Protein backbone atom coordinates (compact mmCIF):
# COMPACT_ATOMS: atom_id res chain seq x y z
CA UNK A 1 0.00 0.00 0.00
CA UNK A 2 1.28 3.42 -0.88
CA UNK A 3 1.06 6.51 1.21
CA UNK A 4 -1.38 9.31 0.48
CA UNK A 5 0.72 12.48 0.35
CA UNK A 6 -1.26 15.69 0.79
CA UNK A 7 -0.18 18.77 -1.14
CA UNK A 8 -1.42 22.05 0.34
CA UNK A 9 -2.16 25.33 -1.43
CA UNK A 10 0.98 26.92 -2.85
CA UNK A 11 2.81 23.67 -2.16
CA UNK A 12 4.50 20.87 -4.08
CA UNK A 13 5.49 17.31 -3.24
CA UNK A 14 6.90 14.22 -4.89
CA UNK A 15 6.11 10.55 -4.45
CA UNK A 16 7.01 7.14 -5.84
CA UNK A 17 4.77 4.19 -6.73
CA UNK A 18 2.53 3.13 -5.05
CA UNK A 19 2.11 6.57 -3.42
CA UNK A 20 -0.85 8.82 -4.24
CA UNK A 21 -0.33 12.59 -4.35
CA UNK A 22 -3.48 14.60 -3.68
CA UNK A 23 -4.52 18.21 -3.40
CA UNK A 24 -7.93 19.45 -2.31
CA UNK A 25 -10.07 22.28 -3.50
CA UNK A 26 -8.50 23.50 -6.72
CA UNK A 27 -10.60 26.50 -7.69
CA UNK A 28 -8.76 29.00 -9.84
CA UNK A 29 -5.55 27.25 -8.78
CA UNK A 30 -3.94 24.65 -11.04
CA UNK A 31 -2.81 21.20 -10.00
CA UNK A 32 0.15 20.23 -12.18
CA UNK A 33 0.91 16.52 -12.09
CA UNK A 34 4.25 15.37 -13.49
CA UNK A 35 5.05 11.69 -13.89
CA UNK A 36 7.95 9.57 -15.10
CA UNK A 37 6.61 6.25 -16.46
CA UNK A 38 9.99 4.52 -16.05
CA UNK A 39 10.86 5.34 -12.42
CA UNK A 40 7.16 5.70 -11.44
CA UNK A 41 8.02 8.90 -9.63
CA UNK A 42 5.36 11.58 -9.61
CA UNK A 43 5.14 15.17 -8.55
CA UNK A 44 2.22 17.46 -7.85
CA UNK A 45 2.24 21.25 -7.57
CA UNK A 46 -0.72 23.34 -6.41
CA UNK A 47 -0.06 26.76 -7.94
CA UNK A 48 -2.16 29.81 -7.11
CA UNK A 49 -0.82 32.53 -9.40
CA UNK A 50 0.61 32.57 -12.92
CA UNK A 51 3.70 34.74 -12.68
CA UNK A 52 6.19 35.28 -9.86
CA UNK A 53 7.75 38.28 -11.61
CA UNK A 54 4.64 40.39 -10.97
CA UNK A 55 4.76 40.03 -7.17
CA UNK A 56 7.25 41.31 -4.64
CA UNK A 57 8.36 39.15 -1.71
CA UNK A 58 7.54 35.98 -3.60
CA UNK A 59 9.54 33.70 -1.33
CA UNK A 60 7.08 30.84 -1.80
CA UNK A 61 8.15 29.46 -5.18
CA UNK A 62 5.42 26.79 -5.16
CA UNK A 63 2.77 29.52 -5.29
CA UNK A 64 3.50 30.48 -8.91
CA UNK A 65 3.23 28.49 -12.14
CA UNK A 66 6.58 29.66 -13.50
CA UNK A 67 8.73 28.91 -10.42
CA UNK A 68 6.64 26.06 -9.00
CA UNK A 69 6.87 23.87 -12.09
CA UNK A 70 10.61 24.51 -12.43
CA UNK A 71 11.16 23.58 -8.77
CA UNK A 72 9.03 20.44 -9.03
CA UNK A 73 11.08 19.26 -12.03
CA UNK A 74 14.31 20.03 -10.12
CA UNK A 75 13.18 17.99 -7.10
CA UNK A 76 12.12 15.09 -9.31
CA UNK A 77 15.47 15.11 -11.12
CA UNK A 78 17.28 14.78 -7.77
CA UNK A 79 15.22 11.58 -7.27
CA UNK A 80 16.50 10.13 -10.55
CA UNK A 81 13.85 11.27 -13.00
CA UNK A 82 14.87 12.18 -16.53
CA UNK A 83 13.15 15.37 -17.68
CA UNK A 84 12.98 13.86 -21.20
CA UNK A 85 10.57 11.19 -19.92
CA UNK A 86 8.30 13.46 -17.90
CA UNK A 87 4.68 13.84 -18.91
CA UNK A 88 2.18 16.29 -17.47
CA UNK A 89 -1.52 16.41 -16.69
CA UNK A 90 -3.18 19.54 -15.40
CA UNK A 91 -6.49 20.33 -13.72
CA UNK A 92 -8.17 23.33 -12.13
CA UNK A 93 -8.11 26.87 -13.39
CA UNK A 94 -11.81 27.37 -12.82
CA UNK A 95 -13.56 30.69 -13.07
CA UNK A 96 -14.85 30.70 -9.52
CA UNK A 97 -16.36 34.18 -9.41
CA UNK A 98 -18.48 35.89 -11.99
CA UNK A 99 -16.90 39.30 -12.42
CA UNK A 100 -18.30 41.81 -14.84
CA UNK A 101 -15.84 43.40 -17.24
CA UNK A 102 -12.37 42.11 -17.90
CA UNK A 103 -10.74 42.59 -14.52
CA UNK A 104 -7.56 40.66 -13.89
CA UNK A 105 -9.15 39.01 -10.84
CA UNK A 106 -12.04 37.66 -12.90
CA UNK A 107 -10.15 35.08 -14.81
CA UNK A 108 -7.11 34.22 -12.76
CA UNK A 109 -7.93 30.54 -13.38
CA UNK A 110 -7.50 30.91 -17.12
CA UNK A 111 -4.26 32.85 -16.61
CA UNK A 112 -2.98 30.08 -14.33
CA UNK A 113 -3.79 27.46 -16.99
CA UNK A 114 -2.08 29.46 -19.76
CA UNK A 115 1.01 30.12 -17.62
CA UNK A 116 1.26 26.45 -16.61
CA UNK A 117 1.03 25.28 -20.24
CA UNK A 118 3.61 27.87 -21.31
CA UNK A 119 6.12 26.77 -18.64
CA UNK A 120 5.64 23.07 -19.47
CA UNK A 121 6.17 23.86 -23.16
CA UNK A 122 9.36 25.80 -22.35
CA UNK A 123 10.63 22.80 -20.40
CA UNK A 124 9.67 20.41 -23.22
CA UNK A 125 7.23 18.45 -21.07
CA UNK A 126 4.17 17.26 -23.05
CA UNK A 127 0.71 17.68 -21.54
CA UNK A 128 -1.13 14.39 -22.03
CA UNK A 129 -4.47 15.55 -20.66
CA UNK A 130 -6.17 18.43 -18.94
CA UNK A 131 -9.37 19.23 -17.12
CA UNK A 132 -9.39 23.00 -16.75
CA UNK A 133 -11.77 25.93 -16.77
CA UNK A 134 -15.51 25.89 -16.12
CA UNK A 135 -16.80 27.10 -12.77
CA UNK A 136 -16.33 24.42 -10.15
CA UNK A 137 -13.60 23.32 -7.77
CA UNK A 138 -11.76 20.05 -8.11
CA UNK A 139 -9.88 17.63 -5.88
CA UNK A 140 -7.19 15.66 -7.69
CA UNK A 141 -5.13 12.53 -7.06
CA UNK A 142 -2.04 11.42 -8.98
CA UNK A 143 -1.42 7.69 -8.78
CA UNK A 144 2.36 7.31 -9.00
CA UNK A 145 2.03 3.63 -9.98
CA UNK A 146 0.29 4.25 -13.31
CA UNK A 147 0.16 8.02 -13.89
CA UNK A 148 -3.63 8.18 -13.57
CA UNK A 149 -4.87 11.63 -12.60
CA UNK A 150 -8.23 11.28 -10.88
CA UNK A 151 -10.44 14.35 -10.71
CA UNK A 152 -13.34 14.66 -8.28
CA UNK A 153 -15.81 17.52 -8.16
CA UNK A 154 -18.97 17.96 -6.14
CA UNK A 155 -21.99 16.85 -8.14
CA UNK A 156 -19.87 15.47 -11.00
CA UNK A 157 -18.81 11.94 -11.79
CA UNK A 158 -15.22 10.99 -10.99
CA UNK A 159 -13.00 11.46 -14.03
CA UNK A 160 -9.63 9.86 -14.74
CA UNK A 161 -7.39 11.57 -17.27
Secondary structure, DSSP 8 states (H G I E B T S, - for coil): ---EEE--TTEEEEEETT-EEEEEEESSSEEEEEEETTTTEEEEEEE-BS-GGGSSS---GGGBHHHHHHHHHHHHHHTT--GGGEEEEEEE----S--SS--TTTTHHHHHHHHHHHHHHHTT-EEEEEEE-SS--EEEEEETTT--EEEE-TTS--EE-
